[in-house]
Amino acid sequence: MPNKRYTAEFKKHVVETMHEEGLSYRETDRRFDLPNRISAKWERIYLEEGPEGFGVERRGRGST
């Protein structure tokens, strides 16, 4: 499904499950039926900004 929206709580659950079970990005995406490599993006946000980073709206191009 294109442009599917995921809640911040779901993203947090995905990243924490990936860390707890030692899953690869591919395994994580397949397990939660996610688009290719989105778990890698979510993990980067989680590690850089913490779970609060999922509440920030990220659409369009970044500012320069």
Backbone as JSON Lines, residues from 0, in Angstrom:
{"i":0,"aa":"M","n":[0.85,-1.17,0.0],"ca":[0.0,0.0,0.0],"c":[0.91,1.24,0.0]}
{"i":1,"aa":"P","n":[0.83,2.06,-1.03],"ca":[1.68,3.25,-1.07],"c":[1.21,4.31,-0.07]}
{"i":2,"aa":"N","n":[2.16,5.07,0.44],"ca":[1.89,6.19,1.34],"c":[1.14,5.79,2.61]}
{"i":3,"aa":"K","n":[1.41,4.61,3.11],"ca":[0.78,4.16,4.34],"c":[1.41,4.9,5.52]}
{"i":4,"aa":"R","n":[0.59,5.32,6.46],"ca":[1.08,6.05,7.63],"c":[1.19,5.09,8.81]}
{"i":5,"aa":"Y","n":[2.25,5.22,9.58],"ca":[2.49,4.37,10.74],"c":[2.56,5.27,11.98]}
{"i":6,"aa":"T","n":[2.02,4.79,13.08],"ca":[2.04,5.56,14.32],"c":[3.44,5.54,14.93]}
{"i":7,"aa":"A","n":[3.71,6.53,15.76],"ca":[4.99,6.6,16.45],"c":[5.18,5.39,17.36]}
{"i":8,"aa":"E","n":[4.1,4.94,17.98],"ca":[4.18,3.77,18.87],"c":[4.55,2.5,18.09]}
{"i":9,"aa":"F","n":[3.99,2.35,16.89],"ca":[4.3,1.19,16.06],"c":[5.77,1.21,15.64]}
{"i":10,"aa":"K","n":[6.27,2.37,15.23],"ca":[7.67,2.5,14.82],"c":[8.6,2.15,15.97]}
{"i":11,"aa":"K","n":[8.27,2.63,17.16],"ca":[9.07,2.33,18.35],"c":[9.07,0.82,18.62]}
{"i":12,"aa":"H","n":[7.91,0.19,18.51],"ca":[7.8,-1.24,18.72],"c":[8.65,-2.01,17.71]}
{"i":13,"aa":"V","n":[8.63,-1.6,16.45],"ca":[9.4,-2.27,15.39],"c":[10.89,-2.19,15.7]}
{"i":14,"aa":"V","n":[11.39,-1.0,16.02],"ca":[12.82,-0.81,16.27],"c":[13.25,-1.58,17.53]}
{"i":15,"aa":"E","n":[12.46,-1.52,18.57],"ca":[12.82,-2.23,19.81],"c":[12.8,-3.74,19.6]}
{"i":16,"aa":"T","n":[11.85,-4.24,18.83],"ca":[11.81,-5.68,18.52],"c":[13.03,-6.08,17.71]}
{"i":17,"aa":"M","n":[13.41,-5.24,16.75],"ca":[14.58,-5.51,15.92],"c":[15.83,-5.61,16.8]}
{"i":18,"aa":"H","n":[15.97,-4.73,17.77],"ca":[17.15,-4.75,18.65],"c":[17.11,-5.94,19.6]}
{"i":19,"aa":"E","n":[15.95,-6.21,20.2],"ca":[15.83,-7.3,21.17],"c":[16.1,-8.66,20.54]}
{"i":20,"aa":"E","n":[15.61,-8.87,19.32],"ca":[15.72,-10.17,18.67],"c":[16.88,-10.27,17.7]}
{"i":21,"aa":"G","n":[17.61,-9.18,17.5],"ca":[18.77,-9.2,16.6],"c":[18.39,-9.42,15.15]}
{"i":22,"aa":"L","n":[17.28,-8.84,14.72],"ca":[16.82,-9.02,13.35],"c":[17.54,-8.08,12.39]}
{"i":23,"aa":"S","n":[17.73,-8.53,11.16],"ca":[18.27,-7.66,10.12],"c":[17.16,-6.75,9.62]}
{"i":24,"aa":"Y","n":[17.53,-5.76,8.81],"ca":[16.51,-4.87,8.25],"c":[15.54,-5.66,7.38]}
{"i":25,"aa":"R","n":[16.05,-6.55,6.57],"ca":[15.2,-7.35,5.69],"c":[14.24,-8.23,6.49]}
{"i":26,"aa":"E","n":[14.75,-8.88,7.52],"ca":[13.9,-9.73,8.36],"c":[12.82,-8.9,9.07]}
{"i":27,"aa":"T","n":[13.2,-7.72,9.54],"ca":[12.26,-6.85,10.22],"c":[11.16,-6.39,9.28]}
{"i":28,"aa":"D","n":[11.55,-5.93,8.09],"ca":[10.56,-5.47,7.11],"c":[9.61,-6.59,6.71]}
{"i":29,"aa":"R","n":[10.13,-7.77,6.54],"ca":[9.29,-8.91,6.15],"c":[8.34,-9.29,7.3]}
{"i":30,"aa":"R","n":[8.86,-9.29,8.52],"ca":[8.05,-9.7,9.68],"c":[6.87,-8.77,9.92]}
{"i":31,"aa":"F","n":[7.1,-7.46,9.77],"ca":[6.04,-6.48,10.02],"c":[5.35,-6.02,8.74]}
{"i":32,"aa":"D","n":[5.66,-6.66,7.6],"ca":[5.07,-6.34,6.31],"c":[5.25,-4.85,5.98]}
{"i":33,"aa":"L","n":[6.51,-4.42,6.0],"ca":[6.87,-3.02,5.74],"c":[7.51,-2.88,4.37]}
{"i":34,"aa":"P","n":[7.48,-1.67,3.8],"ca":[8.21,-1.44,2.54],"c":[9.7,-1.65,2.75]}
{"i":35,"aa":"N","n":[10.41,-1.89,1.67],"ca":[11.83,-2.21,1.69],"c":[12.67,-1.16,2.42]}
{"i":36,"aa":"R","n":[13.42,-1.6,3.43],"ca":[14.42,-0.81,4.18],"c":[13.87,0.36,4.98]}
{"i":37,"aa":"I","n":[12.58,0.42,5.23],"ca":[12.05,1.51,6.05],"c":[12.5,1.36,7.51]}
{"i":38,"aa":"S","n":[12.73,0.12,7.94],"ca":[13.18,-0.09,9.31],"c":[14.56,0.52,9.54]}
{"i":39,"aa":"A","n":[15.4,0.6,8.51],"ca":[16.71,1.23,8.64],"c":[16.55,2.72,8.91]}
{"i":40,"aa":"K","n":[15.62,3.35,8.22],"ca":[15.36,4.77,8.42],"c":[14.84,5.02,9.84]}
{"i":41,"aa":"W","n":[13.9,4.17,10.27],"ca":[13.34,4.31,11.61],"c":[14.4,4.1,12.67]}
{"i":42,"aa":"E","n":[15.31,3.14,12.46],"ca":[16.36,2.89,13.45],"c":[17.28,4.1,13.57]}
{"i":43,"aa":"R","n":[17.63,4.72,12.45],"ca":[18.48,5.91,12.47],"c":[17.82,7.02,13.29]}
{"i":44,"aa":"I","n":[16.55,7.26,13.06],"ca":[15.82,8.29,13.8],"c":[15.81,7.94,15.29]}
{"i":45,"aa":"Y","n":[15.54,6.69,15.61],"ca":[15.48,6.23,17.0],"c":[16.82,6.42,17.71]}
{"i":46,"aa":"L","n":[17.91,6.09,17.04],"ca":[19.23,6.2,17.67],"c":[19.68,7.65,17.79]}
{"i":47,"aa":"E","n":[19.34,8.49,16.82],"ca":[19.78,9.88,16.85],"c":[18.92,10.76,17.75]}
{"i":48,"aa":"E","n":[17.6,10.54,17.74],"ca":[16.68,11.44,18.44],"c":[15.89,10.78,19.55]}
{"i":49,"aa":"G","n":[15.97,9.47,19.64],"ca":[15.18,8.75,20.63],"c":[13.77,8.54,20.13]}
{"i":50,"aa":"P","n":[12.93,7.89,20.93],"ca":[11.55,7.61,20.51],"c":[10.74,8.87,20.21]}
{"i":51,"aa":"E","n":[11.13,9.99,20.8],"ca":[10.41,11.24,20.56],"c":[10.55,11.7,19.11]}
{"i":52,"aa":"G","n":[11.59,11.26,18.43],"ca":[11.84,11.65,17.05],"c":[10.76,11.16,16.09]}
{"i":53,"aa":"F","n":[10.02,10.14,16.5],"ca":[8.96,9.61,15.63],"c":[7.75,10.54,15.58]}
{"i":54,"aa":"G","n":[7.65,11.46,16.52],"ca":[6.53,12.38,16.54],"c":[6.7,13.55,15.59]}
{"i":55,"aa":"V","n":[7.9,13.71,15.02],"ca":[8.19,14.83,14.13],"c":[7.73,14.48,12.72]}
{"i":56,"aa":"E","n":[7.01,15.39,12.08],"ca":[6.54,15.18,10.72],"c":[7.71,15.39,9.75]}
{"i":57,"aa":"R","n":[8.01,14.38,8.94],"ca":[9.11,14.47,7.98],"c":[8.55,14.24,6.57]}
{"i":58,"aa":"R","n":[8.21,15.31,5.91],"ca":[7.71,15.19,4.55],"c":[8.39,16.22,3.67]}
{"i":59,"aa":"G","n":[8.55,15.87,2.42],"ca":[9.14,16.8,1.48],"c":[10.65,16.89,1.63]}
{"i":60,"aa":"R","n":[11.2,17.89,1.02],"ca":[12.65,18.09,1.06],"c":[13.04,18.84,2.32]}
{"i":61,"aa":"G","n":[14.22,18.53,2.81],"ca":[14.73,19.22,3.98],"c":[15.14,20.64,3.65]}
{"i":62,"aa":"S","n":[15.19,21.49,4.64],"ca":[15.6,22.87,4.41],"c":[17.12,22.94,4.31]}
{"i":63,"aa":"T","n":[17.6,23.95,3.59],"ca":[19.05,24.1,3.42],"c":[19.58,25.22,4.28]}
